[in-house]
């Protein structure tokens, strides 16, 4: 078990380094930060001077090595755009993204699993077919459009919910939370639905398909023959066995919820790291882009690690195979 | 609300409600407590007054800090911290500023000439982003508490025009906080001035969460008349649709950056008022008219031939771009300078209808009966509908057989490519902050030399014109200077250095009861807001 974790940790570090290398090599195609950092009156010489001061003329590997060196000592630099320390910026934006991802993740999981089970058990019902049809729309409409539609309906027409921002937040140490104020909670609803809708439909369809598969299997038939109650069969045996792939997907999707919150955050002016990233890309704010991509890589690596460990807990066969290998 | 009760007739409950509403209005104006929620596309990058020469940053800072002179709504210079300014009677290289007396900084310090001197030193220092505008400055000197001399290297009759975004800081505060220089990115440390302010402006910084919300409160000790707005809540909303939705849902009062496609619809919405006005920004095409070989057409350069440049001008249908691409929101023209800038000539700005047959004939005459093919670079995130303008022109050029291969890129790639002379044919926009043609000539017409010609992607190089442009910088006889400007424009138009498309138009949208005039530099001051 410990050897397994250590091996996974080593792999994770390699993944992080590769992500860093690839993202760094891409920055040169994003553009020249000096073009956005200086006003139009800056002369060619002024621009060259700033470029040199920022070390942008150094060879790629020198820049990368310098960056890693500074990052290893905890210095991620100053944002070219907002002129503030990068780590501080990202940490101040992270709570907004994590809270949003958390709420939409829970929403997607709970609603997705319940709808999935329901549609699997009642295959021909009216409600089932309408849920299935709606889920198709959920998968096929782009996030951007869903967000705008929700804003138009609930903020402009009905005026029930705010159209942008995070509402009032409460500061708890380093963390700012929107859970504790009415405006903060109201602000979460539309972005959480927008962000979670795709995952919700994905989980729903996955649960439904897995569930149908499992319900056809022999041990379910034997369980029925033994006279177990429907409830015990559906939830004790069938659902439990459908959960292995669902947890994998849900876990990976949690990573992508955080990583791809960019669009939702932009539509709702949600002050999270995704919005920070997209603004940084448009400005060619290299220090922020680099730190953000490393952070996302870290999140994916950690989630994968946790998911692997969860397999252990859910699927006893993995434990048997591992212990079997030792003999 | 009141209007509706009136039209409904005055039933008893209606009348009492009306009275209540009138009373609360009166109370409201008596208490002068009006909050304005202001949204625009981006936030100020920093609160340091000298480290980001960028529109939104300066616009917000104008509420906290003040300048010696400011740009009025008509484009003229207006007194602010300076009450009078002139070129020294005996020395044309010295600008004399008389300062406003009795002005205090937010922390209570008095505003004096020493503060101006310290600010000049700071704005000309190496890490300042405004140093280009002060390149002519040799030094500043406080003559007495309320008189400052700014000495320039040679006569600079236009220098005062560069001061509309030059914010004055307190000398004592600068020294106490060790912020003698603006942000140095290499040092990797955040300056105190990025988040803290101490200006003389009409509003005081209350709180700031970058890209979320900035709150400003009225400065009770300000020297000018009290504005109607006593609190400003500034929120950037990047997405155009969300920004408009926030206005329609009543969550913000004033949207500064209204998307062109929404203007017509908002004008029909009763709860919203839209104000439009000309912006100080031209949109034009230009091309490498000098090199023997183009990058995308090796061995040949059609743009070198005057007939080709004329043909392209004949293919450009400015009115079609105005109606179709800009939805009526632009001021087409042929002279690459805004109408309110010095040197504008309505005659040069007049344009004719497109003539595709004549254009084709000219191309044939130039030796391109079947047209030619060339790369066409365009930004897609900088100007109003920039990419769509280019697409429209690609179609128009297609009609005369010129195949323009559109390369549409982010400004972060597009601008360096122009500066590094890596494009043959491109779209660019240009604002003229000093409101004088010299600014256009310096950057876009003069051949590349020292600080001049940095954006001259046409590679246009005419020694005679260059000499005239140089003379503008030091010519103190304004009549003579204007004559030179007219001569240069004549030459530039004859040589077709630019293919001007239009001037951009600004649109501000507010709640129906709020009035705000469009500022030509897109730097509206909330002190000018009135409530109906």
Interface residues (C-beta under 8 A of the other chain):
Chain A: X29 X30 X31 X32 X33 X34 X35 X36 X37 X38 X39 X40 X41 X42 X43 X44 X45 X46 X47 X50 X53 X54 X55 X75 X77 X78 X80 X81 X82 X83 X84 X85 X89 X148 X151 X152 X155 X156 X159 X162 X163 X164 X165 X166 X266 X267 X268 X269 X271 X275 X276 X279 X282 X283 X284
Chain B: X42 X45 X46 X48 X51 X52 X53 X54 X129 X130 X131 X132 X133 X135 X183 X184 X185 X186 X188 X189 X190 X191 X194 X195 X209 X210 X211 X212 X213 X235 X236 X237 X238 X239 X241 X242 X245 X246 X248 X249 X250 X251 X381 X410 X411 X412 X413 X415 X416 X419 X430 X431 X443 X448 X450 X451 X454 X455
